[in-house]
Amino acid sequence: MRALTFDPDLTFTDVPDPVPAPSQALIRVAAFSLNFGEIAYRSANVPPGYVPGWDAAGVVVRAAADGSGPAAGTRVVTFGWSGAWAELRTVDTADMAAVPEAVDLGTAAALPVAGVTALQAVRRLGEVAGRRVLVTGASGGVGRYAVQLAARAGAHVVASAGSAARAEGLRELGAAEIVLGPENLDGRVYGVLDNVGGRQLAEAFYRLEDDGVVMAIGRAARETTVIDFELAGARSARGRIENFNVAAPFGADLAHLLGLLAAGDLDAQVGWRGPWEEAGKAADALLARQVAGKAVVDL
Ligand SMILES: NC(=O)c1ccc[n+]([C@@H]2O[C@H](COP(=O)([O-])OP(=O)(O)OC[C@H]3O[C@@H](n4cnc5c(N)ncnc54)[C@H](OP(=O)(O)O)[C@@H]3O)[C@@H](O)[C@H]2O)c1
């Protein structure tokens, strides 16, 4: 089958078809989406024929041998830590969900890692209704879902972006305030969903309420974070930072997000969409902060 691999740039390669384990279904991929992490942090130490890629949507070709999961012919969205950037992928049935007719497969492909990360991180903040929540990197894939899901949970959302142009559309998604960097935030916040790390994480931490919490999701800035805890202590009595890592299985959370999409209560924010011959351009645009939300690649 045809697959996209790093060699070191994105290149088409012929690789053997994947063989499903008993708990896995075989999927014909229709579309996948790109994530910052799988491009910026790609590993050079991978075996020959290794196919990268986390998020893909498509159609079940062969149901799982153990009887779990959807039947052949079902449209599904899928997550796994490899294998999405290919014509066929194998996926554990616990990491997929059936896509409603109202949702196109390319839109569904924009959901897995970014959408489930935002959903789980908002949940981890606890009760946010009526509380101020800052989202850094709000213009990106995780950020645009986080703004929507925190606003749906009743938070007063402050969306932080790198420029007014990058912030376009964030108010429509539910942001009550826009700031160009956490250093420009007036007052304090209860929660922070931090996708950027480095200086932005430190500035956000300094602005926590006494019992506030930062979910340290990402470090898109690729900077080391330096925090002056004595300075922070003067402002927030018990403010804390929690390490956040998205947790599998994804199936139930994907089904929840698909329900929101189908009802028109969530927008996948696809900022780039094109054929997989142009996936390299999409990857470059994503790292250069030129994609508003998700980049989706059609096969
Ligand atoms: N812990 C987990 O489980 C988990 C899960 C998913 C993602 N992540 C991480 O979360 C972060 C965000 O992921 P994503 O998929 O939302 O990425 P993305 O779509 O590329 O968005 C990242 C955002 O960060 C901002 N940013 C600030 N400085 C940047 C810089 N120097 N380079 C690139 N972006 C910069 C950009 O906003 P402006 O241009 O507006 O400044 C951009 O929109 C990444 O670090 C990713 O690896 C972690």
The ligand as a Gaussian input file, in Angstrom:
#p B3LYP/6-31G(d) Opt

LIG

0 1
 N        0.136000      16.537000      26.413000
 C       -0.642000      16.022000      25.464000
 O       -1.272000      14.992000      25.647000
 C       -0.747000      16.767000      24.173000
 C       -1.754000      16.440000      23.263000
 C       -1.879000      17.204000      22.094000
 C       -0.976000      18.228000      21.845000
 N        0.027000      18.480000      22.718000
 C        0.967000      19.587000      22.510000
 O        0.227000      20.792000      22.604000
 C        0.804000      21.799000      21.783000
 C       -0.259000      22.341000      20.840000
 O       -0.632000      21.332000      19.911000
 P       -1.503000      21.716000      18.638000
 O       -1.749000      20.459000      17.904000
 O       -2.623000      22.585000      19.032000
 O       -0.454000      22.618000      17.823000
 P       -0.740000      23.811000      16.779000
 O       -2.016000      23.541000      16.081000
 O        0.495000      23.977000      15.994000
 O       -0.970000      25.073000      17.719000
 C        0.056000      25.562000      18.539000
 C       -0.179000      27.044000      18.811000
 O        0.866000      27.489000      19.649000
 C        1.170000      28.838000      19.361000
 N        2.615000      29.093000      19.384000
 C        3.255000      29.980000      20.166000
 N        4.565000      29.974000      19.921000
 C        4.767000      29.080000      18.941000
 C        5.933000      28.660000      18.251000
 N        7.157000      29.171000      18.515000
 N        5.783000      27.721000      17.285000
 C        4.578000      27.183000      17.016000
 N        3.436000      27.569000      17.658000
 C        3.534000      28.509000      18.606000
 C        0.596000      29.139000      17.981000
 O       -0.310000      30.200000      18.159000
 P        0.016000      31.703000      17.648000
 O        0.586000      31.595000      16.260000
 O       -1.319000      32.364000      17.710000
 O        1.000000      32.247000      18.658000
 C       -0.117000      27.870000      17.558000
 O       -1.422000      28.137000      17.070000
 C        1.991000      21.135000      21.079000
 O        3.171000      21.396000      21.817000
 C        1.638000      19.657000      21.150000
 O        2.772000      18.833000      21.057000
 C        0.164000      17.771000      23.873000

